[in-house]
């Protein structure tokens, strides 16, 4: 799964990974892993991230068949 999270953070006045994580209930490390494509967010987390940036989920996350093999799934891990 590819995503636009890093770009959207940049466009949101250089929001840090830590700031985004705090706002959606994840650690900075998990946000970094999502941006790098090492983790796929849970559906709930994907919706929270998209909503925060005023986007639809499919505008932020781009699923590719067979592209998630061997990936971890990120759900809320802060809080």
mmCIF file of the N, C-alpha and C atoms, coordinates in Angstrom:
data_MODEL
# 
_entry.id   MODEL 
# 
loop_
_atom_site.group_PDB 
_atom_site.id 
_atom_site.type_symbol 
_atom_site.label_atom_id 
_atom_site.label_alt_id 
_atom_site.label_comp_id 
_atom_site.label_asym_id 
_atom_site.label_entity_id 
_atom_site.label_seq_id 
_atom_site.pdbx_PDB_ins_code 
_atom_site.Cartn_x 
_atom_site.Cartn_y 
_atom_site.Cartn_z 
_atom_site.occupancy 
_atom_site.B_iso_or_equiv 
_atom_site.pdbx_formal_charge 
_atom_site.auth_seq_id 
_atom_site.auth_comp_id 
_atom_site.auth_asym_id 
_atom_site.auth_atom_id 
_atom_site.pdbx_PDB_model_num 
ATOM 1   N N  . UNK A 1 1  ? 0.852   -1.172 0.000  1.00 0.00 ? 1  UNK A N  1 
ATOM 2   C CA . UNK A 1 1  ? 0.000   0.000  0.000  1.00 0.00 ? 1  UNK A CA 1 
ATOM 3   C C  . UNK A 1 1  ? 0.895   1.232  0.000  1.00 0.00 ? 1  UNK A C  1 
ATOM 4   N N  . UNK A 1 2  ? 0.629   2.131  -0.914 1.00 0.00 ? 2  UNK A N  1 
ATOM 5   C CA . UNK A 1 2  ? 1.336   3.407  -0.926 1.00 0.00 ? 2  UNK A CA 1 
ATOM 6   C C  . UNK A 1 2  ? 0.429   4.469  -0.310 1.00 0.00 ? 2  UNK A C  1 
ATOM 7   N N  . UNK A 1 3  ? 1.013   5.611  0.036  1.00 0.00 ? 3  UNK A N  1 
ATOM 8   C CA . UNK A 1 3  ? 0.193   6.642  0.662  1.00 0.00 ? 3  UNK A CA 1 
ATOM 9   C C  . UNK A 1 3  ? 0.785   8.026  0.439  1.00 0.00 ? 3  UNK A C  1 
ATOM 10  N N  . UNK A 1 4  ? -0.026  9.009  0.770  1.00 0.00 ? 4  UNK A N  1 
ATOM 11  C CA . UNK A 1 4  ? 0.333   10.419 0.621  1.00 0.00 ? 4  UNK A CA 1 
ATOM 12  C C  . UNK A 1 4  ? 0.519   11.099 1.977  1.00 0.00 ? 4  UNK A C  1 
ATOM 13  N N  . UNK A 1 5  ? 0.731   10.327 3.037  1.00 0.00 ? 5  UNK A N  1 
ATOM 14  C CA . UNK A 1 5  ? 0.769   10.896 4.386  1.00 0.00 ? 5  UNK A CA 1 
ATOM 15  C C  . UNK A 1 5  ? 1.897   11.916 4.530  1.00 0.00 ? 5  UNK A C  1 
ATOM 16  N N  . UNK A 1 6  ? 3.081   11.583 4.078  1.00 0.00 ? 6  UNK A N  1 
ATOM 17  C CA . UNK A 1 6  ? 4.206   12.515 4.220  1.00 0.00 ? 6  UNK A CA 1 
ATOM 18  C C  . UNK A 1 6  ? 3.923   13.827 3.483  1.00 0.00 ? 6  UNK A C  1 
ATOM 19  N N  . UNK A 1 7  ? 3.434   13.742 2.261  1.00 0.00 ? 7  UNK A N  1 
ATOM 20  C CA . UNK A 1 7  ? 3.099   14.941 1.486  1.00 0.00 ? 7  UNK A CA 1 
ATOM 21  C C  . UNK A 1 7  ? 2.039   15.772 2.203  1.00 0.00 ? 7  UNK A C  1 
ATOM 22  N N  . UNK A 1 8  ? 1.015   15.113 2.715  1.00 0.00 ? 8  UNK A N  1 
ATOM 23  C CA . UNK A 1 8  ? -0.054  15.839 3.407  1.00 0.00 ? 8  UNK A CA 1 
ATOM 24  C C  . UNK A 1 8  ? 0.461   16.505 4.676  1.00 0.00 ? 8  UNK A C  1 
ATOM 25  N N  . UNK A 1 9  ? 1.369   15.853 5.384  1.00 0.00 ? 9  UNK A N  1 
ATOM 26  C CA . UNK A 1 9  ? 1.981   16.489 6.563  1.00 0.00 ? 9  UNK A CA 1 
ATOM 27  C C  . UNK A 1 9  ? 2.736   17.746 6.157  1.00 0.00 ? 9  UNK A C  1 
ATOM 28  N N  . UNK A 1 10 ? 3.494   17.651 5.074  1.00 0.00 ? 10 UNK A N  1 
ATOM 29  C CA . UNK A 1 10 ? 4.258   18.796 4.585  1.00 0.00 ? 10 UNK A CA 1 
ATOM 30  C C  . UNK A 1 10 ? 3.325   19.952 4.221  1.00 0.00 ? 10 UNK A C  1 
ATOM 31  N N  . UNK A 1 11 ? 2.234   19.623 3.528  1.00 0.00 ? 11 UNK A N  1 
ATOM 32  C CA . UNK A 1 11 ? 1.284   20.654 3.111  1.00 0.00 ? 11 UNK A CA 1 
ATOM 33  C C  . UNK A 1 11 ? 0.515   21.247 4.288  1.00 0.00 ? 11 UNK A C  1 
ATOM 34  N N  . UNK A 1 12 ? 0.490   20.543 5.414  1.00 0.00 ? 12 UNK A N  1 
ATOM 35  C CA . UNK A 1 12 ? -0.195  21.027 6.624  1.00 0.00 ? 12 UNK A CA 1 
ATOM 36  C C  . UNK A 1 12 ? 0.807   21.765 7.512  1.00 0.00 ? 12 UNK A C  1 
ATOM 37  N N  . UNK A 1 13 ? 1.459   22.765 6.945  1.00 0.00 ? 13 UNK A N  1 
ATOM 38  C CA . UNK A 1 13 ? 2.441   23.583 7.664  1.00 0.00 ? 13 UNK A CA 1 
ATOM 39  C C  . UNK A 1 13 ? 3.512   22.744 8.348  1.00 0.00 ? 13 UNK A C  1 
ATOM 40  N N  . UNK A 1 14 ? 4.056   21.780 7.605  1.00 0.00 ? 14 UNK A N  1 
ATOM 41  C CA . UNK A 1 14 ? 5.152   20.944 8.108  1.00 0.00 ? 14 UNK A CA 1 
ATOM 42  C C  . UNK A 1 14 ? 4.816   20.246 9.427  1.00 0.00 ? 14 UNK A C  1 
ATOM 43  N N  . UNK A 1 15 ? 3.635   19.666 9.510  1.00 0.00 ? 15 UNK A N  1 
ATOM 44  C CA . UNK A 1 15 ? 3.243   18.889 10.686 1.00 0.00 ? 15 UNK A CA 1 
ATOM 45  C C  . UNK A 1 15 ? 4.270   17.775 10.903 1.00 0.00 ? 15 UNK A C  1 
ATOM 46  N N  . UNK A 1 16 ? 4.696   17.582 12.134 1.00 0.00 ? 16 UNK A N  1 
ATOM 47  C CA . UNK A 1 16 ? 5.662   16.521 12.416 1.00 0.00 ? 16 UNK A CA 1 
ATOM 48  C C  . UNK A 1 16 ? 4.963   15.167 12.523 1.00 0.00 ? 16 UNK A C  1 
ATOM 49  N N  . UNK A 1 17 ? 5.759   14.118 12.429 1.00 0.00 ? 17 UNK A N  1 
ATOM 50  C CA . UNK A 1 17 ? 5.216   12.775 12.623 1.00 0.00 ? 17 UNK A CA 1 
ATOM 51  C C  . UNK A 1 17 ? 4.650   12.642 14.031 1.00 0.00 ? 17 UNK A C  1 
ATOM 52  N N  . UNK A 1 18 ? 5.327   13.231 15.007 1.00 0.00 ? 18 UNK A N  1 
ATOM 53  C CA . UNK A 1 18 ? 4.852   13.164 16.390 1.00 0.00 ? 18 UNK A CA 1 
ATOM 54  C C  . UNK A 1 18 ? 3.507   13.871 16.547 1.00 0.00 ? 18 UNK A C  1 
ATOM 55  N N  . UNK A 1 19 ? 3.348   15.034 15.911 1.00 0.00 ? 19 UNK A N  1 
ATOM 56  C CA . UNK A 1 19 ? 2.077   15.763 15.984 1.00 0.00 ? 19 UNK A CA 1 
ATOM 57  C C  . UNK A 1 19 ? 0.948   14.956 15.358 1.00 0.00 ? 19 UNK A C  1 
ATOM 58  N N  . UNK A 1 20 ? 1.203   14.390 14.179 1.00 0.00 ? 20 UNK A N  1 
ATOM 59  C CA . UNK A 1 20 ? 0.182   13.572 13.530 1.00 0.00 ? 20 UNK A CA 1 
ATOM 60  C C  . UNK A 1 20 ? -0.157  12.371 14.398 1.00 0.00 ? 20 UNK A C  1 
ATOM 61  N N  . UNK A 1 21 ? 0.862   11.711 14.912 1.00 0.00 ? 21 UNK A N  1 
ATOM 62  C CA . UNK A 1 21 ? 0.633   10.553 15.765 1.00 0.00 ? 21 UNK A CA 1 
ATOM 63  C C  . UNK A 1 21 ? -0.239  10.882 16.964 1.00 0.00 ? 21 UNK A C  1 
ATOM 64  N N  . UNK A 1 22 ? 0.057   11.986 17.619 1.00 0.00 ? 22 UNK A N  1 
ATOM 65  C CA . UNK A 1 22 ? -0.729  12.397 18.786 1.00 0.00 ? 22 UNK A CA 1 
ATOM 66  C C  . UNK A 1 22 ? -2.185  12.637 18.411 1.00 0.00 ? 22 UNK A C  1 
ATOM 67  N N  . UNK A 1 23 ? -2.410  13.230 17.248 1.00 0.00 ? 23 UNK A N  1 
ATOM 68  C CA . UNK A 1 23 ? -3.776  13.573 16.835 1.00 0.00 ? 23 UNK A CA 1 
ATOM 69  C C  . UNK A 1 23 ? -4.599  12.362 16.412 1.00 0.00 ? 23 UNK A C  1 
ATOM 70  N N  . UNK A 1 24 ? -3.932  11.283 15.984 1.00 0.00 ? 24 UNK A N  1 
ATOM 71  C CA . UNK A 1 24 ? -4.678  10.097 15.546 1.00 0.00 ? 24 UNK A CA 1 
ATOM 72  C C  . UNK A 1 24 ? -4.462  8.885  16.456 1.00 0.00 ? 24 UNK A C  1 
ATOM 73  N N  . UNK A 1 25 ? -3.727  9.055  17.549 1.00 0.00 ? 25 UNK A N  1 
ATOM 74  C CA . UNK A 1 25 ? -3.566  7.978  18.517 1.00 0.00 ? 25 UNK A CA 1 
ATOM 75  C C  . UNK A 1 25 ? -2.504  6.951  18.173 1.00 0.00 ? 25 UNK A C  1 
ATOM 76  N N  . UNK A 1 26 ? -1.431  7.386  17.510 1.00 0.00 ? 26 UNK A N  1 
ATOM 77  C CA . UNK A 1 26 ? -0.326  6.495  17.163 1.00 0.00 ? 26 UNK A CA 1 
ATOM 78  C C  . UNK A 1 26 ? 0.987   7.098  17.632 1.00 0.00 ? 26 UNK A C  1 
ATOM 79  N N  . UNK A 1 27 ? 2.023   6.283  17.691 1.00 0.00 ? 27 UNK A N  1 
ATOM 80  C CA . UNK A 1 27 ? 3.343   6.808  18.018 1.00 0.00 ? 27 UNK A CA 1 
ATOM 81  C C  . UNK A 1 27 ? 3.987   7.404  16.776 1.00 0.00 ? 27 UNK A C  1 
ATOM 82  N N  . UNK A 1 28 ? 5.005   8.222  16.995 1.00 0.00 ? 28 UNK A N  1 
ATOM 83  C CA . UNK A 1 28 ? 5.761   8.782  15.881 1.00 0.00 ? 28 UNK A CA 1 
ATOM 84  C C  . UNK A 1 28 ? 6.375   7.666  15.042 1.00 0.00 ? 28 UNK A C  1 
ATOM 85  N N  . UNK A 1 29 ? 6.852   6.617  15.710 1.00 0.00 ? 29 UNK A N  1 
ATOM 86  C CA . UNK A 1 29 ? 7.474   5.503  14.999 1.00 0.00 ? 29 UNK A CA 1 
ATOM 87  C C  . UNK A 1 29 ? 6.484   4.801  14.073 1.00 0.00 ? 29 UNK A C  1 
ATOM 88  N N  . UNK A 1 30 ? 5.238   4.667  14.517 1.00 0.00 ? 30 UNK A N  1 
ATOM 89  C CA . UNK A 1 30 ? 4.225   4.023  13.680 1.00 0.00 ? 30 UNK A CA 1 
ATOM 90  C C  . UNK A 1 30 ? 3.887   4.894  12.479 1.00 0.00 ? 30 UNK A C  1 
ATOM 91  N N  . UNK A 1 31 ? 3.798   6.203  12.680 1.00 0.00 ? 31 UNK A N  1 
ATOM 92  C CA . UNK A 1 31 ? 3.556   7.110  11.551 1.00 0.00 ? 31 UNK A CA 1 
ATOM 93  C C  . UNK A 1 31 ? 4.698   6.985  10.545 1.00 0.00 ? 31 UNK A C  1 
ATOM 94  N N  . UNK A 1 32 ? 5.933   6.947  11.023 1.00 0.00 ? 32 UNK A N  1 
ATOM 95  C CA . UNK A 1 32 ? 7.085   6.799  10.124 1.00 0.00 ? 32 UNK A CA 1 
ATOM 96  C C  . UNK A 1 32 ? 6.990   5.500  9.333  1.00 0.00 ? 32 UNK A C  1 
ATOM 97  N N  . UNK A 1 33 ? 6.620   4.415  10.003 1.00 0.00 ? 33 UNK A N  1 
ATOM 98  C CA . UNK A 1 33 ? 6.504   3.118  9.329  1.00 0.00 ? 33 UNK A CA 1 
ATOM 99  C C  . UNK A 1 33 ? 5.388   3.126  8.285  1.00 0.00 ? 33 UNK A C  1 
ATOM 100 N N  . UNK A 1 34 ? 4.278   3.787  8.586  1.00 0.00 ? 34 UNK A N  1 
ATOM 101 C CA . UNK A 1 34 ? 3.180   3.905  7.611  1.00 0.00 ? 34 UNK A CA 1 
ATOM 102 C C  . UNK A 1 34 ? 3.670   4.684  6.395  1.00 0.00 ? 34 UNK A C  1 
ATOM 103 N N  . UNK A 1 35 ? 4.337   5.813  6.627  1.00 0.00 ? 35 UNK A N  1 
ATOM 104 C CA . UNK A 1 35 ? 4.840   6.627  5.516  1.00 0.00 ? 35 UNK A CA 1 
ATOM 105 C C  . UNK A 1 35 ? 5.820   5.857  4.639  1.00 0.00 ? 35 UNK A C  1 
ATOM 106 N N  . UNK A 1 36 ? 6.629   5.015  5.254  1.00 0.00 ? 36 UNK A N  1 
ATOM 107 C CA . UNK A 1 36 ? 7.642   4.247  4.523  1.00 0.00 ? 36 UNK A CA 1 
ATOM 108 C C  . UNK A 1 36 ? 7.082   2.981  3.888  1.00 0.00 ? 36 UNK A C  1 
ATOM 109 N N  . UNK A 1 37 ? 5.805   2.707  4.120  1.00 0.00 ? 37 UNK A N  1 
ATOM 110 C CA . UNK A 1 37 ? 5.190   1.526  3.539  1.00 0.00 ? 37 UNK A CA 1 
ATOM 111 C C  . UNK A 1 37 ? 5.530   0.237  4.258  1.00 0.00 ? 37 UNK A C  1 
ATOM 112 N N  . UNK A 1 38 ? 6.070   0.332  5.487  1.00 0.00 ? 38 UNK A N  1 
ATOM 113 C CA . UNK A 1 38 ? 6.394   -0.869 6.260  1.00 0.00 ? 38 UNK A CA 1 
ATOM 114 C C  . UNK A 1 38 ? 5.200   -1.379 7.057  1.00 0.00 ? 38 UNK A C  1 
ATOM 115 N N  . UNK A 1 39 ? 4.213   -0.519 7.307  1.00 0.00 ? 39 UNK A N  1 
ATOM 116 C CA . UNK A 1 39 ? 2.988   -0.891 8.008  1.00 0.00 ? 39 UNK A CA 1 
ATOM 117 C C  . UNK A 1 39 ? 1.795   -0.386 7.216  1.00 0.00 ? 39 UNK A C  1 
ATOM 118 N N  . UNK A 1 40 ? 0.742   -1.175 7.215  1.00 0.00 ? 40 UNK A N  1 
ATOM 119 C CA . UNK A 1 40 ? -0.534  -0.726 6.659  1.00 0.00 ? 40 UNK A CA 1 
ATOM 120 C C  . UNK A 1 40 ? -1.441  -0.367 7.824  1.00 0.00 ? 40 UNK A C  1 
ATOM 121 N N  . UNK A 1 41 ? -2.042  0.816  7.806  1.00 0.00 ? 41 UNK A N  1 
ATOM 122 C CA . UNK A 1 41 ? -2.905  1.195  8.925  1.00 0.00 ? 41 UNK A CA 1 
ATOM 123 C C  . UNK A 1 41 ? -4.191  0.381  8.927  1.00 0.00 ? 41 UNK A C  1 
ATOM 124 N N  . UNK A 1 42 ? -4.755  0.219  10.114 1.00 0.00 ? 42 UNK A N  1 
ATOM 125 C CA . UNK A 1 42 ? -6.082  -0.390 10.194 1.00 0.00 ? 42 UNK A CA 1 
ATOM 126 C C  . UNK A 1 42 ? -7.063  0.544  9.488  1.00 0.00 ? 42 UNK A C  1 
ATOM 127 N N  . UNK A 1 43 ? -8.227  0.039  9.167  1.00 0.00 ? 43 UNK A N  1 
ATOM 128 C CA . UNK A 1 43 ? -9.236  0.860  8.498  1.00 0.00 ? 43 UNK A CA 1 
ATOM 129 C C  . UNK A 1 43 ? -9.594  2.072  9.350  1.00 0.00 ? 43 UNK A C  1 
ATOM 130 N N  . UNK A 1 44 ? -9.738  1.863  10.649 1.00 0.00 ? 44 UNK A N  1 
ATOM 131 C CA . UNK A 1 44 ? -10.061 2.957  11.562 1.00 0.00 ? 44 UNK A CA 1 
ATOM 132 C C  . UNK A 1 44 ? -8.986  4.042  11.515 1.00 0.00 ? 44 UNK A C  1 
ATOM 133 N N  . UNK A 1 45 ? -7.732  3.643  11.591 1.00 0.00 ? 45 UNK A N  1 
ATOM 134 C CA . UNK A 1 45 ? -6.627  4.600  11.560 1.00 0.00 ? 45 UNK A CA 1 
ATOM 135 C C  . UNK A 1 45 ? -6.572  5.310  10.209 1.00 0.00 ? 45 UNK A C  1 
ATOM 136 N N  . UNK A 1 46 ? -6.769  4.579  9.129  1.00 0.00 ? 46 UNK A N  1 
ATOM 137 C CA . UNK A 1 46 ? -6.765  5.192  7.796  1.00 0.00 ? 46 UNK A CA 1 
ATOM 138 C C  . UNK A 1 46 ? -7.839  6.274  7.696  1.00 0.00 ? 46 UNK A C  1 
ATOM 139 N N  . UNK A 1 47 ? -9.029  5.982  8.223  1.00 0.00 ? 47 UNK A N  1 
ATOM 140 C CA . UNK A 1 47 ? -10.102 6.984  8.202  1.00 0.00 ? 47 UNK A CA 1 
ATOM 141 C C  . UNK A 1 47 ? -9.743  8.193  9.060  1.00 0.00 ? 47 UNK A C  1 
ATOM 142 N N  . UNK A 1 48 ? -9.138  7.964  10.232 1.00 0.00 ? 48 UNK A N  1 
ATOM 143 C CA . UNK A 1 48 ? -8.766  9.083  11.104 1.00 0.00 ? 48 UNK A CA 1 
ATOM 144 C C  . UNK A 1 48 ? -7.725  9.981  10.442 1.00 0.00 ? 48 UNK A C  1 
ATOM 145 N N  . UNK A 1 49 ? -6.730  9.366  9.809  1.00 0.00 ? 49 UNK A N  1 
ATOM 146 C CA . UNK A 1 49 ? -5.702  10.154 9.131  1.00 0.00 ? 49 UNK A CA 1 
ATOM 147 C C  . UNK A 1 49 ? -6.318  10.943 7.976  1.00 0.00 ? 49 UNK A C  1 
ATOM 148 N N  . UNK A 1 50 ? -7.111  10.287 7.159  1.00 0.00 ? 50 UNK A N  1 
ATOM 149 C CA . UNK A 1 50 ? -7.743  10.966 6.023  1.00 0.00 ? 50 UNK A CA 1 
ATOM 150 C C  . UNK A 1 50 ? -8.627  12.116 6.502  1.00 0.00 ? 50 UNK A C  1 
ATOM 151 N N  . UNK A 1 51 ? -9.436  11.867 7.522  1.00 0.00 ? 51 UNK A N  1 
ATOM 152 C CA . UNK A 1 51 ? -10.340 12.894 8.052  1.00 0.00 ? 51 UNK A CA 1 
ATOM 153 C C  . UNK A 1 51 ? -9.555  14.105 8.558  1.00 0.00 ? 51 UNK A C  1 
ATOM 154 N N  . UNK A 1 52 ? -8.456  13.855 9.223  1.00 0.00 ? 52 UNK A N  1 
ATOM 155 C CA . UNK A 1 52 ? -7.632  14.938 9.757  1.00 0.00 ? 52 UNK A CA 1 
ATOM 156 C C  . UNK A 1 52 ? -7.177  15.890 8.653  1.00 0.00 ? 52 UNK A C  1 
ATOM 157 N N  . UNK A 1 53 ? -6.876  15.344 7.485  1.00 0.00 ? 53 UNK A N  1 
ATOM 158 C CA . UNK A 1 53 ? -6.415  16.162 6.366  1.00 0.00 ? 53 UNK A CA 1 
ATOM 159 C C  . UNK A 1 53 ? -7.543  16.596 5.430  1.00 0.00 ? 53 UNK A C  1 
ATOM 160 N N  . UNK A 1 54 ? -8.789  16.256 5.782  1.00 0.00 ? 54 UNK A N  1 
ATOM 161 C CA . UNK A 1 54 ? -9.925  16.643 4.952  1.00 0.00 ? 54 UNK A CA 1 
ATOM 162 C C  . UNK A 1 54 ? -9.978  15.904 3.627  1.00 0.00 ? 54 UNK A C  1 
ATOM 163 N N  . UNK A 1 55 ? -9.508  14.663 3.628  1.00 0.00 ? 55 UNK A N  1 
ATOM 164 C CA . UNK A 1 55 ? -9.447  13.850 2.408  1.00 0.00 ? 55 UNK A CA 1 
ATOM 165 C C  . UNK A 1 55 ? -10.254 12.574 2.584  1.00 0.00 ? 55 UNK A C  1 
ATOM 166 N N  . UNK A 1 56 ? -10.571 11.937 1.448  1.00 0.00 ? 56 UNK A N  1 
ATOM 167 C CA . UNK A 1 56 ? -11.155 10.594 1.477  1.00 0.00 ? 56 UNK A CA 1 
ATOM 168 C C  . UNK A 1 56 ? -10.017 9.596  1.672  1.00 0.00 ? 56 UNK A C  1 
ATOM 169 N N  . UNK A 1 57 ? -10.337 8.441  2.215  1.00 0.00 ? 57 UNK A N  1 
ATOM 170 C CA . UNK A 1 57 ? -9.321  7.410  2.442  1.00 0.00 ? 57 UNK A CA 1 
ATOM 171 C C  . UNK A 1 57 ? -8.588  7.073  1.144  1.00 0.00 ? 57 UNK A C  1 
ATOM 172 N N  . UNK A 1 58 ? -9.328  6.959  0.046  1.00 0.00 ? 58 UNK A N  1 
ATOM 173 C CA . UNK A 1 58 ? -8.689  6.581  -1.219 1.00 0.00 ? 58 UNK A CA 1 
ATOM 174 C C  . UNK A 1 58 ? -7.841  7.702  -1.818 1.00 0.00 ? 58 UNK A C  1 
ATOM 175 N N  . UNK A 1 59 ? -7.940  8.905  -1.281 1.00 0.00 ? 59 UNK A N  1 
ATOM 176 C CA . UNK A 1 59 ? -7.058  9.990  -1.708 1.00 0.00 ? 59 UNK A CA 1 
ATOM 177 C C  . UNK A 1 59 ? -5.734  9.957  -0.946 1.00 0.00 ? 59 UNK A C  1 
ATOM 178 N N  . UNK A 1 60 ? -5.728  9.282  0.186  1.00 0.00 ? 60 UNK A N  1 
ATOM 179 C CA . UNK A 1 60 ? -4.535  9.217  1.028  1.00 0.00 ? 60 UNK A CA 1 
ATOM 180 C C  . UNK A 1 60 ? -3.808  7.885  0.870  1.00 0.00 ? 60 UNK A C  1 
ATOM 181 N N  . UNK A 1 61 ? -4.560  6.792  0.808  1.00 0.00 ? 61 UNK A N  1 
ATOM 182 C CA . UNK A 1 61 ? -3.980  5.447  0.750  1.00 0.00 ? 61 UNK A CA 1 
ATOM 183 C C  . UNK A 1 61 ? -4.350  4.776  -0.559 1.00 0.00 ? 61 UNK A C  1 
ATOM 184 N N  . UNK A 1 62 ? -3.359  4.143  -1.179 1.00 0.00 ? 62 UNK A N  1 
ATOM 185 C CA . UNK A 1 62 ? -3.541  3.518  -2.487 1.00 0.00 ? 62 UNK A CA 1 
ATOM 186 C C  . UNK A 1 62 ? -3.186  2.038  -2.385 1.00 0.00 ? 62 UNK A C  1 
ATOM 187 N N  . UNK A 1 63 ? -4.215  1.191  -2.404 1.00 0.00 ? 63 UNK A N  1 
ATOM 188 C CA . UNK A 1 63 ? -4.028  -0.252 -2.285 1.00 0.00 ? 63 UNK A CA 1 
ATOM 189 C C  . UNK A 1 63 ? -3.627  -0.846 -3.619 1.00 0.00 ? 63 UNK A C  1 
ATOM 190 N N  . UNK A 1 64 ? -2.690  -1.801 -3.568 1.00 0.00 ? 64 UNK A N  1 
ATOM 191 C CA . UNK A 1 64 ? -2.260  -2.515 -4.767 1.00 0.00 ? 64 UNK A CA 1 
ATOM 192 C C  . UNK A 1 64 ? -2.371  -4.005 -4.485 1.00 0.00 ? 64 UNK A C  1 
ATOM 193 N N  . UNK A 1 65 ? -3.073  -4.763 -5.319 1.00 0.00 ? 65 UNK A N  1 
ATOM 194 C CA . UNK A 1 65 ? -3.219  -6.202 -5.083 1.00 0.00 ? 65 UNK A CA 1 
ATOM 195 C C  . UNK A 1 65 ? -1.862  -6.873 -4.909 1.00 0.00 ? 65 UNK A C  1 
ATOM 196 N N  . UNK A 1 66 ? -1.764  -7.687 -3.853 1.00 0.00 ? 66 UNK A N  1 
ATOM 197 C CA . UNK A 1 66 ? -0.529  -8.410 -3.588 1.00 0.00 ? 66 UNK A CA 1 
ATOM 198 C C  . UNK A 1 66 ? 0.580   -7.569 -2.996 1.00 0.00 ? 66 UNK A C  1 
ATOM 199 N N  . UNK A 1 67 ? 0.334   -6.299 -2.791 1.00 0.00 ? 67 UNK A N  1 
ATOM 200 C CA . UNK A 1 67 ? 1.379   -5.410 -2.304 1.00 0.00 ? 67 UNK A CA 1 
ATOM 201 C C  . UNK A 1 67 ? 1.586   -5.416 -0.810 1.00 0.00 ? 67 UNK A C  1 
ATOM 202 N N  . UNK A 1 68 ? 0.705   -6.062 -0.045 1.00 0.00 ? 68 UNK A N  1 
ATOM 203 C CA . UNK A 1 68 ? 0.799   -6.039 1.412  1.00 0.00 ? 68 UNK A CA 1 
ATOM 204 C C  . UNK A 1 68 ? 1.354   -7.327 2.001  1.00 0.00 ? 68 UNK A C  1 
ATOM 205 N N  . UNK A 1 69 ? 1.863   -8.213 1.197  1.00 0.00 ? 69 UNK A N  1 
ATOM 206 C CA . UNK A 1 69 ? 2.365   -9.477 1.715  1.00 0.00 ? 69 UNK A CA 1 
ATOM 207 C C  . UNK A 1 69 ? 3.542   -9.219 2.643  1.00 0.00 ? 69 UNK A C  1 
ATOM 208 N N  . UNK A 1 70 ? 3.485   -9.809 3.826  1.00 0.00 ? 70 UNK A N  1 
ATOM 209 C CA . UNK A 1 70 ? 4.558   -9.668 4.795  1.00 0.00 ? 70 UNK A CA 1 
ATOM 210 C C  . UNK A 1 70 ? 4.540   -8.380 5.582  1.00 0.00 ? 70 UNK A C  1 
ATOM 211 N N  . UNK A 1 71 ? 3.511   -7.563 5.424  1.00 0.00 ? 71 UNK A N  1 
ATOM 212 C CA . UNK A 1 71 ? 3.436   -6.298 6.150  1.00 0.00 ? 71 UNK A CA 1 
ATOM 213 C C  . UNK A 1 71 ? 2.696   -6.478 7.464  1.00 0.00 ? 71 UNK A C  1 
ATOM 214 N N  . UNK A 1 72 ? 3.036   -5.647 8.406  1.00 0.00 ? 72 UNK A N  1 
ATOM 215 C CA . UNK A 1 72 ? 2.313   -5.574 9.665  1.00 0.00 ? 72 UNK A CA 1 
ATOM 216 C C  . UNK A 1 72 ? 1.133   -4.631 9.477  1.00 0.00 ? 72 UNK A C  1 
ATOM 217 N N  . UNK A 1 73 ? 0.136   -4.762 10.346 1.00 0.00 ? 73 UNK A N  1 
ATOM 218 C CA . UNK A 1 73 ? -1.003  -3.855 10.320 1.00 0.00 ? 73 UNK A CA 1 
ATOM 219 C C  . UNK A 1 73 ? -0.937  -2.969 11.546 1.00 0.00 ? 73 UNK A C  1 
ATOM 220 N N  . UNK A 1 74 ? -1.032  -1.670 11.337 1.00 0.00 ? 74 UNK A N  1 
ATOM 221 C CA . UNK A 1 74 ? -0.950  -0.708 12.429 1.00 0.00 ? 74 UNK A CA 1 
ATOM 222 C C  . UNK A 1 74 ? -2.346  -0.319 12.883 1.00 0.00 ? 74 UNK A C  1 
ATOM 223 N N  . UNK A 1 75 ? -2.605  -0.501 14.161 1.00 0.00 ? 75 UNK A N  1 
ATOM 224 C CA . UNK A 1 75 ? -3.831  -0.002 14.763 1.00 0.00 ? 75 UNK A CA 1 
ATOM 225 C C  . UNK A 1 75 ? -3.412  0.969  15.853 1.00 0.00 ? 75 UNK A C  1 
ATOM 226 N N  . UNK A 1 76 ? -4.345  1.550  16.544 1.00 0.00 ? 76 UNK A N  1 
ATOM 227 C CA . UNK A 1 76 ? -4.001  2.519  17.585 1.00 0.00 ? 76 UNK A CA 1 
ATOM 228 C C  . UNK A 1 76 ? -3.030  1.898  18.568 1.00 0.00 ? 76 UNK A C  1 
ATOM 229 N N  . UNK A 1 77 ? -1.942  2.630  18.842 1.00 0.00 ? 77 UNK A N  1 
ATOM 230 C CA . UNK A 1 77 ? -0.976  2.099  19.787 1.00 0.00 ? 77 UNK A CA 1 
ATOM 231 C C  . UNK A 1 77 ? -0.573  3.124  20.830 1.00 0.00 ? 77 UNK A C  1 
ATOM 232 N N  . UNK A 1 78 ? -1.241  4.235  20.851 1.00 0.00 ? 78 UNK A N  1 
ATOM 233 C CA . UNK A 1 78 ? -0.980  5.241  21.868 1.00 0.00 ? 78 UNK A CA 1 
ATOM 234 C C  . UNK A 1 78 ? -2.250  5.460  22.673 1.00 0.00 ? 78 UNK A C  1 
ATOM 235 N N  . UNK A 1 79 ? -2.056  5.721  23.929 1.00 0.00 ? 79 UNK A N  1 
ATOM 236 C CA . UNK A 1 79 ? -3.241  6.097  24.654 1.00 0.00 ? 79 UNK A CA 1 
ATOM 237 C C  . UNK A 1 79 ? -3.596  5.229  25.748 1.00 0.00 ? 79 UNK A C  1 
# 
